Amino acid sequence: MADKRYGMLFDSNRCIGCQSCSVACRAENKVPDDVYRLQVRIDGPKGEYPQLVMDFERHSCVMCEKAPCVPVCPTGASYMNKDGVNMVDSKKCVGCKYCINACPYQARFINPVTGAADKCTFCYENRVQKGEKPACVSICPTGALVFGDVNDSKSEIRLALQQYTVKPKEHLGTHPKLSIIPNKRGGGQ
Amino acid sequence: MDQLWGPMAQYTTVQWEWPVALYLFLAGLSAGAFIAALLVKWRDSSDGRYDGLVKAGALLAPVAIMLGQGLLIIDLSKPLSFWLLMLHYQLQSVMSIGVILLMIYSGLSTLFAAIVYKEWLADCELTEWFFKPLFPIIEWFENRGAWFEWVMCLVAIAIAVYTGFLLSSLGAKPLLNVPLLPFLFLISGMSAGVGASIALGATMFNESVQVRNLQYLLSLDTKLLPIELFVLFVMFTGLVNMGGQYAVVAKQALTTGIWANIFWIGVVGVGLVLPIIVSLTSLHGLNVSASNTASLTAGGTNSYETQQAMPMGILLLNCTLVMLGSALLRLYIVYAGQLFI
């Protein structure tokens, strides 16, 4: 069987900004206090009553196919695994912060406990490898997140990606595997 | 901590702070001093007797690069794992290429210092015991001649240039992602290295510094500074012409906040324009007029005497300004490059 290509879809129309995903991520991945692998930022309410808009923005690693963080790493600690998930080998990482500066999505940070660069892993080692979905996807109460193998034509994500989607900072040519359905709600349309 | 989604400190943290900027400065200075020493050595090959400026450059090169590498290691978030950089190599990473270059360069600059100071090292009681057995090896390298010195010169240039590529390879940072940055760092590093060599040569090795060599380096510095100004001009106009985020960031970096002040007052004013003025009015001009009058009145016989009267205070001030400007340039590029994105 061919290698997988894991991807994620964030439907910002379904997101309600409840922060469950962020809390689940922290609990699942034991993310230290004050640093985040995932944030859902709320922009708004904006506009004029009653035409109000609230935008929800997922902020995490977007799993670039052409990831700027990988070639800059001087030790090979930053790499893409066989299933297309960008990972950090914290034992190989020396903490030079080159990858953090190379990331156009500001998805990386220094883990204050390990001293290594850290980021979203799609819960690859702790959940996805066991056949589970990432913690954020499992917990989302509104189904705003879809996860799966985009190489599998029968997967839920392939079906979901038939909708209109955009890629974050697409012009950079990084080919993210996180897609977004932009917000159409609010504003009185 | 107001927002529902938590603090955003990690997204605004400047990852590379002053130790990295200082390293970039020291690496440039080291390479510049090495090149300056070689340039003077090539001008007059007085057998075995080195000009004070060669001695100064030969000493500065290894010391500055060692200090710089120390700063780099301290700046790692896992400093004790620095050896992993020498175990795993990734040739597509500028930093990894830099590690290789730094190891070669550290060896070559130490070797060059050993060549220049070989007699002193062989006589000194502290170093005699380990240096004596190495003496034939040092002499073997010393007798390799010009091609080996060219290799050393090229590696020094590579060190100054790589520090620019290290930053310019960052596509996510528009102010750093400019093709001219390696060239800017080479010019700036050269001028800092030349300035440091003059300052150290004129103070510590004054008795063996020949005035014509001093003037040669001084005039080299006076030429490098306008080139650096021009490169900065081309770099920023280029950024503006590139449009999009590049133009936005370039305008922000030149007009907003403390970093714009550091650029205009520190880098351009104190570091480039002022030393050009000092050099042209107090050092360069003085010598020309002094030797002119001397040749008119006494047939040029006492021109040597008047030239030696080059004001030491102003000479050191000029060198200090040049080095300060070079250091502030790295500080500005490192901080503004990370803050304006």
Interface residues (C-beta under 8 A of the other chain):
Chain A: G17 Q19 S22 D34 V35 Y36 Q39 V40 R41 I42 H59 P68 P71 V72 C73 P74 T75 G76 A77 K92 C93 V94 G95 C96 K97 Y98 I100 N101 A102 C103 P104 Q106 F109 I110 G115 A116 L172
Chain B: Q3 L4 W5 G6 P7 M8 A9 Q10 Y11 T13 Q15 W16 D75 L76 S77 K78 P79 S81 F82 L84 L85 L87 H88 Y89 Q90 Q92 S93 V94 M95 S96 G98 V99 S169 L170 G171 A172 K173 Q338
